[in-house]
Amino acid sequence: MSIQFVKSTKDYEDFLKNNQYLVLNFTASWCGPCQAVKPIVDQAYTENRNVEIVRVDFDNNRELVEQHQITAVPTFIFLENGKEADRVRGANVQELLSKLSDFNTKAEGHRRKGRGTTAVDVIEKIDDLKDIKSLIPKNFEILNSTIDFSGYEVLNCLPLYKDVKTKEVVRLESGEKSAVVSDSDSQLLFYIPLLNISKIYSILIKTKSSKDIKNESNLNLDSDDIEEVQTPNIVKIWCNSQSILSFDEASSDANAPHVEKITEEGEEWLNLKLKFVRFQNVQNLTIFIDGDDEDYHTLIEKIIIVGVNGDSKEQGRINRGEEE
């Protein structure tokens, strides 16, 4: 896992809540010493596993800059139980590595937990996800918390339950019932942008059949529609599309980066293991789901994205622009 950027005040509070030993790396895209020391800090992060390190962009987090009285970058703030224990000003590598090593030794026995949204943390909090623990390899994360909902789109999709939004199908810890069905035919199409550039290992899709919902209330389907509910029989997945594909493009593309025909009946969770080499540096996913009968409603309950979280897309764009 790479060092994450603090994107908001809530992000910062989550890091504080879940990490007794936390280092804030205040940085900026225009700062030469910040970029020079970055690979050294990245390497130190892999070696000092008891301490969480997060980057704070000087220009985009003025509230934290003022709170910690940052007057220059890079600056490193060492927080123990939320209180400043030390700081390093400037790109003084020897001083930084020495203090970081001491801090890591002091933190022995305290495993860093990021924002508290690692796979283990998420699964322990949500009863409906406890049965997927065996489907997530060690050192991989659930990435749903990094979805950029400002750009999220889904086509031909109807919430199964009244007064529930379609985005609940990819949200975590919402407390809402999250199932969706295809509306006018059997096809669903999701466009899921991510806040960070990530590596995607697998997509988990929870399914439901008509018998699972027969006795439920507050549905957007009438009794006749419920009899015409089906589980998926094919899933196609693309990454880094410029925009959401059309249904014609998605259904006819036999060379999508991942195409999976569902042959196992009765599986509650579909475990779609992607070709990892094709899903590096992922900024968005497009997921096409179809059922066997084009006149039936295809039903899914949840989509879980499994992978490795990467750098902020915003910071990445700034850095590439500088290099050009």
N, C-alpha and C positions, 0 to 999 in steps of 0.2 A: 504494500500500500504506500502511496506517495503522500507527501505533506499536503494538507488541505488548506484552502483559503477560508477565512472567516467571511461569510457573505452578509451577515446581518447581526443585530444585537442578540436575537434568539440563538443563532449559531454560537456566538461567544458564550452565552449562558449555558448552552448544552455542553460545550467543551469544558467549562469550569465545573459544572455539576458532575461530570463523569470522569474527571481526571484530577487527582489530588496533586500531581506534579505536571505542570503545564508551562511550556515556553512559547511566548509570543514573538514571532519574527516580523517586525515592522519593516516593510519593504516598499519599493516603487519601481515601476517599469522603466522610468527614465534614469534610475540610479545605477551608474556603472559598478560601484563597489558591491551593490546588492546582487547584481547579476553575476559578478565574479565569484562571490562567496556561495552562491546558490548550490552548485554541485557538491561543495564541501559539506554544507548543511544537510543536503539530501543523503549523502553517505553516512554522516553522523547519525541521522535518523534511523538508518537500518541497523546501526551498531548499538544504539542506546534505546533499548526496547521498553524500558520501564517509564520513559518520559514521553509525553505527547508534545509535539511541536506543531504549531499552526502559523500560517502566514497571514499578516494583516496588511492590506493595501493602504498606503499612507493617504492616497487621494480619495478613496472610496469609503473610508471608515473614520471620518473626522471626529465622531463622538468618542471612539476608543483612543484615537490619537490624543485628544484633549484629556481624557480620563487618566491616561498613563503618562501625560506630560512629555510626549515625544517631540523633540525639536530637530532631529536629524535621522536619516536612515543610512544604513541599517541600524536598528536597535533591537536588542534581544532582552525581553523581560522574563525572568524566572519567577513563576507563581507557585507557591506551596499552600494548598488549601485556600486558594483565591487571594492570597496576600503576597505582595512582592517580597521575594527573598534575595534577589540579586538582579543586576542588569549588566549588559555589555553594550557599549556604544561604539559604532563603527565596525569595519570589517577586520577586526583584530582576531585572526583565526586561532592563534595559539591560546589566547585568553578564553575565547569562546569554547574551544574543544576541551580545555582543562575544566572549566566550570560546568560544562555539560556532562562530562564524565563524572564529576563529583556529585552532581545533581542526580544522575542516573543511579549511582551507588546508594545514595540516600533513599532513593525510591524503590530499592530492592523489595520485591514482593508485591509491588503495585503495578499491575498490567495496564498499559494505556488502552483507552476505550473509544478514542475519537469522540464523535458526537453522541455516542451511546446507541448507534444504529447499526452495529455489526450484526451479522446474521444471528449469532447467539442471543444478543440483546433483544432483537426484534422478535425472535421466536419465543423467547421466555415471556414477553409481554402480551403476545396475542395468541389466545388459545387455538384459534382456527388455523394457525401456521405451525403448530408443534409437530405435525406429522411430516413436515418437509425437511426436518433437521438432517436426515440421512442423505438428502439430495443435494446438499451444499457442501462442497469440499472445504477442507481446512484452508484458512487464509483468504477465502472469497467472501464477498459481502452481498447483502441485499441492497440494490441501488435505487429502489423506488423513491427513497427520500430525496434523491437528486433530480427528480423529474421537474422540468420547467413547465409548469401548468399554464403559463402565459401563452405558450405556443402549442399546447396539446390539442389534438383534433381526433375525432372518431366519427366515421361515416356509417350510415344505415344502422344505427345503434339505438336501442331503446332500453332504459333501465327496467329490470324485471319488476322492481318494487316502486310503487308510487312515491312521489316526493323525494326521490333519491337521484343524485346526479350521476351521469355516466362515468365521470372521472374516478368515482369511488372504486372502480374495478382495478385501478392501479395505485390507489392511495393506501398507505399503511396507518393503522391505529386511528381510523376515522370513527369507529363505532357504528358505522352504517352498514346495512346489508348491501352487498356490492355487485350482485349478479347483473349481467346484461344479456339481451338477446338481439339477434338481427331483426330488422323491422320488416321491410317489404319483400325480402327474399332471404337466402341462406347465408349471405356474405357479410363479414365485418371487416373494417379496415381502420387500424390505429396508427396515428403518427405521434411518436413519443420523443420529444426533445429532452436532452439532459443538460443540467447546469455545468457538468464537468466532462472533460474528454476522458472516456473510460474504456476499459477492456471488458467485453461481454463474454461470459463463459457459457451461460445457459438461460433459457426462458422456461419458467414453470407456469403452466396454465391449469387452474382448477376447474373441473367440469361438473355439470349437474345434468341429470336426466329429467324427463317429464314426471316420473314417479317420485322424484325428490321434492317436487314443488306442488304436487297434486292437492295437498291439504293445507297449503299456505294461503294466507289472506293478504289483502292490500297489493295485489298484483296488477300490472298493466296489461295482462293477458286475460282473455275470457276463457271459459271452460273448453271451447273448441280449439282455441289457440294452444292451450296447454297440452292437448293431445298431439299437437304438431310441433313439439320441441325435440331437438336432436343435439347430440354432442358433436364436436368437430371431427372431420375426417382428413383435413389437410390444413397445414399451416405453412406460410411462406414469410421469410424475414429478410429485410434489407437494412443496411445502415447508411447513414450520411446522405440521404436523399435531400435534394434542394427544397422539396415540398412534398406533401402527401400525394401518393400515386392515385391514378384513377382506378376504378374497379376493372376496367378493360385491361389496363396495363398489368395490374397485379395478377389477375386470373390467367392471363395468357403467357406470363413470363415463366418459362420452364427452367430458366437459368438463374433464378434468384440465388443470392449467396447461401441461403438455407431453405430447402424444401423438405417437408416431412409429412409423409402420409401416415395417418394414425390407424394402426392395425389392431392394437390391443383394446378390447372392449372391457368396460368396467373399471378402468384405471381412474381414480379420482383426480390425481395430479399427472399431467403430461409433462415429462421431463425432456425438454428439447435441448440436447447438447449441441452447441454450435461449433463450427470449425473455427477454433480460437484465432488462427492466423488471419481469418477474414474479418474478424470483429475486434481489431485493435483500433485505438484512436477514434472511438465511436462518439459522435456528437448527437445523433438521433437514431431512432429505430422506427421502421415501418413494419407492421405486423398485419398480415392478411389471414383471415380465418374463414373457412368454409365448411359446410356440412354436406352429407351425401345427397340429400333431397333438396333441390333448389326451391321448393315451395314450403319448406319447413323453416322454423325459427332455430338458428344455431345459438346455443346457450353456453356461456362461460361465467364462472363466479369470480375469478381473480387471476391477474397476471403478475408474476414476480420476476424481476430482472436480477440475475446473479452475475457478479463479475468483480472487477477491481476498480475502485474509484480513482480518478485522475485529477489533473490540474483544472482549475477554473477555465472555461472557454473564454471568458472576458480577458483574463490575464494573458492567455495564450495568444489572442488576437493582437493585444498591445505589443507583446514581445516580438511577434513575427513582423509587425509593422516597422518596428525599430530596426530589425535586421535588414529589411529591404531598403 
